[in-house]
Amino acid sequence: MTNIHPSAVIDPKAEIADSAIIGPFCMVGPDVKLGESVELVSHVAVAGRTTIGAGTRIFPFASIGHRPQDLKYKGEPSTLEIGANNQIREHVTMNPGTEGGGMVTKVGDNCLFMASAHVAHDCILGDSVIMANNATLAGHVVVGEYAFLGGLSAVHQFVRIGRHAMIGGMSGVEADVIPFGMVIGNRAYLNGLNIVGLKRRGFSRDDIHTLRNAYRLMFAPEGTLQERLSDVEEQFKDHPVVMEIVAFIRSDSSRSLSTPNGA
């Protein structure tokens, strides 16, 4: 039977799994769905058309699924979908989507959101993303799996962050970040590859060596980026990790690309 503290306020229309745990002073709205073994520790407010996957744990004073901070939002029936086994710490805020962005905000599985992180409307996050304390995403941001966003970092709307990328603490990210890349700075610039993260994730020595060689060629001072990209595409066409970066850069985007200082 569901473990619900008597001080919690739960709308009778909410769908709550039998194994869910809802602690003191939580509030759960009528269109919320809580999966198996979801835990709302205490003082958690979950609203809107929000689905929370199995095993996700949400800590005190998190605000999940309330209306987006977008003045164009007119109450359209958008959703927030949170996957399984996420850790959502104190004061984290997550908003549903909007009509202007596909109507859904989506968070993958096994992510960690440290205290006061913010996920805005229409963001799409892959699995195993980590957002450190006070890291914030504006609307329509796409974050690939295993990306790490350092504390107090801020990402501009519509930016794409590739898989296994690292955003340095206190960085302001205005441009797309390549997969496996690392950016730092007040107006963040590309500062190499996320080598530590790649090693932790079990990438082979050969893959890391290949990525380093491709990175040096891709951001060399000679020629244009498109010319260098064509050279990389030809030279490393049999290396999937490099071709992932090439495909990312060639994909349509409304933002520019983060490059090294002076590139």
N, C-alpha and C positions, 0 to 999 in steps of 0.2 A: 504493500500500500504506500502511496506517495507520502513522504515525510514533509509536512507543511507546518511551520511554526504558527501558533494561533494569532500572532500579531501581523502576519503577512496578509496583504489584500490581493486576492486572486479573483479575477473575473470568472464566473462559472462557465463562460464559453471558451476559455483557454483550453488547449489540448496539452495535457501534462502526463508524461509517462509515469507508470507506477513506481519506478525506481528513482525518480527525480527527488531532489532535496531542496526545499525552499526555506531559507532561514528567516530570522526576525526582521520585521519591518520592510520586507520586499513588496513590490507592486508589480503585478503581471496583468497585461491588458487582454481584451477579448479575442484578439486575432493572433495571439502568441502560441507557438508550438515548442514545447520543451521535450527533447529526446531522452532516451534512457540514460540514467545516472548523471544527468545534468545537475549541477549544484549552484544555487544562488546563495552565497555565503550569508550575507545580511545586507539590508539597505540597498538592494539592487532594484532599479526600475527598468522594466522591459515593456515596451509599447509597440504599436504598429503591427504590420503584417510581418512578424519576425519569427524565423525558424532557427532553433539552436540545436546542433547535432549532439549525438551521444557523448557523454564523458566530459563535456566542456564545463569548466568551473569559472564562475564570475564572482569577483570579490566586491567588498563594500563600496557603495556610492558610484558604481558604474551606471551610465545612462545608455541604454541599448534600444535602438529602434524608434526613437522619437523623431519628429518631423525634421527634415533636412534644414540646414542653415542656408537656404537658397531662396531668395525673394521671389523667384519665378515659380516656386512650388505652390500649387493650388489645391492640394489635398488629393491628388491622383493616387490610385491604389497601388503604390509601389511597394517593394519588399526589401527586407534585409535577410540574407541567408548566411548563417554561420555554421561552419562544418563541425567535425567531431574533434574531441580531445584538445580543445584550445584552452589556454590559460589567459583570462582577461582580468587584469589587476585593477586596483583601486582607481576610481575617477576616470576610467576609460570611457570615451564616447564613440558610438557608431551610429550612423544615420542610414536610412533606406534610400533607394534610388529616386530618380525624378523622370518625368516625361522626356526631358531633354537629354537623357543619358542612358536610355534602355530600361528604366523602371526597376533596376535591381542593383543593390550593393551586395557583393559576394566575398566571403572569407573562407579560405580553404581549411584543411585539417592541420592539427598539431602546431598551431601558431602560438606565439607568446606576445602579449601586448602588456608592456610594463605600465606603471602608474601614469595616468593622465595622457596616454596616447590617444590620438583622434583619427578615425577613419570616416571621411566625409562621403557624401552621396555619390553613388554610381562608381565607386572604386571596386576594382576586382583584384583580389589577393590570392596568390597560389598557396600551396601547402608549405608548412614549416617556415613561414616568415616570422622574423623577430623585429618588433618595434620597441626600442628602449624608452625610458622615461621621457615623457613630453614630446616624443616624435609625432609629427602631424602630417596627414595627407589631405590636400585639397580635393575638390571633386574630380571625378573621371580619371583618377590615377590608376595605372595598372602595375602591379608588383609581381614579379616572377617568384617561383618557389625558392626557398632558402635565402632570400634576400635579407639583409640585416640593415636596419635604420638606426643610427646612433642617437643618443639622447639629445633632445632639443633641436633635432633636425626638422626642416620644413620642406615639403615637396609641392611645387606649383601644380595647378590644375592641368589635366591632360598629359602630364609627364608619364613616360613608360620607364620602369626600372626592370632590367633583365634578371634572369635567374642568377643566383649566387652572387649578386652584386652587393657591395657594401657602401653605405652612406655614412660618412664620418660625422661624429657628434657636432652639433651646432652648425651644420651645413645648410645652406639655402639652395635647393635643387630646382633650377629653372629649365633644364634641358634633359633629354632622354639619357639614360645610363645604360651602356652596353652590358649584356650578360657577362658575368665574371669580373666586371670592372669595379674600381674603387674611386669614389669622388670625395673631395674635401673642400672646405672653404666657405666663406660668407656667400659668395656666388659660386657655387661648387664647380670645380674643374676636375677632369679625369686625372687621377694620380697613380695610374698603373692598374695592375690586376689584383684581385682579392686572393692572393696566394695563400694566406693563412686559412681562409675559408675553404679554398679548394682542397687543401691538404686535410682539413678536418672532415670534409665530405667524402674523402677516399678517392679523389682523382689521382690517376697514375702519374708517375714522374714524367713519362713520355707525353701525356696530355698537357701537363703544365709547361713542359719545355716547348711543345708545339705552340701553345697559346702565347707564350712569351715572344717567340720568333714572329708569329703572325701580328701580334700587337705592335712590335717595333716597326714592321713594314707598314702596317695600316696607318700609323701616326708619325711616320717619318717626315722630315721637313720638305722633301722633294715632291713636286707634283701636287695635283689636287687630290682631295679625299676620294673622289670617284675613280680617278686613275689608280690610286693605290689599292682601293677596294677591289678593282678588277684584277690587279696583280695577285692579291691575296686569294681571291676566288680561284684563280688558275693554279697557283702554287700549292694551295692547301685544300683542294676540292675533295680529297679523300679523308679529311679530318672533320668529323661531325661537330666537335666543339667549336672549331673555328668557323665552320659554315653557319653555325647558329648565330654568331655575331654578325656575319655578313647578311644573313636573312633579316636580322633585327634592324640593322642600319638601312637596308633597302625597303623595309616595310613603311607604309604610309604613316605619317605622324604630323600632328599640328605643332609640335615643338621641334626646336633644333636639337643637335646632338652634343652631349658633353664631350669635350676634347681636352687634351693636355694644354696647359698654359703655353701660349705662343703658337699652338698648332693651327 
